[in-house]
Structure formats: structure tokens, C-alpha cells
Amino acid sequence: MEHQFCVNKGATMDTKQLEARYHIKIQPASSLVDSLISRVHEYEHQHNMTSSQMLYALRRNKTTETKDICSWINDYRTLKKLRNGRNGV
């Protein structure tokens, strides 16, 4: 099934036209969401705490922000934005 995207006021393109014009591959957002959920659950299991608990610990300087924790929190915030219908841009 092809979808129409509004490129600018009054102009639309289908998926194939958009991919060709911008040299990109459009994929369903569901795979992104599934990937984020999986990674967030993995981080939570690895650190034995919820993402909310980790944010609380960071805000209270109870833990040090590492590259791993930064990736976790970025994934968690992206997932929350997607779930709340905001793209964060």
C-alpha cells in the first residue's frame, strides 16, 4: 500500500517518489519502536532498575553518566516522545 506525504503546501509525493528524491528508504515506525522497547528493557535488566529510577539517580547524582547510560536514556526519551505523539524536533 502506497502512502501520500505532504512535501510542501499543496504538493504530495508517494513513498517511492520520496525515497528516490531524498535517496532514503522509508520503513514503518513499528520496527523502530520495537527496537527501542527491546533496548530499553535490556538496559533495565542489565542495571536492575527501571528507566525512571535511572533518571532519578542521575538527577540526584547517585550514579555516573556513562556512554551506556546515555544511550539508554536517549532511547527511553525517544520512546516516550513517540508514544506521546511528539517527534522531539
Secondary structure as UniProt FT lines:
FT   STRAND          4..8
FT   TURN            9..10
FT   STRAND          11..14
FT   HELIX           15..22
FT   HELIX           29..47
FT   HELIX           51..59
FT   TURN            60..61
FT   HELIX           67..83
FT   TURN            84..85
//
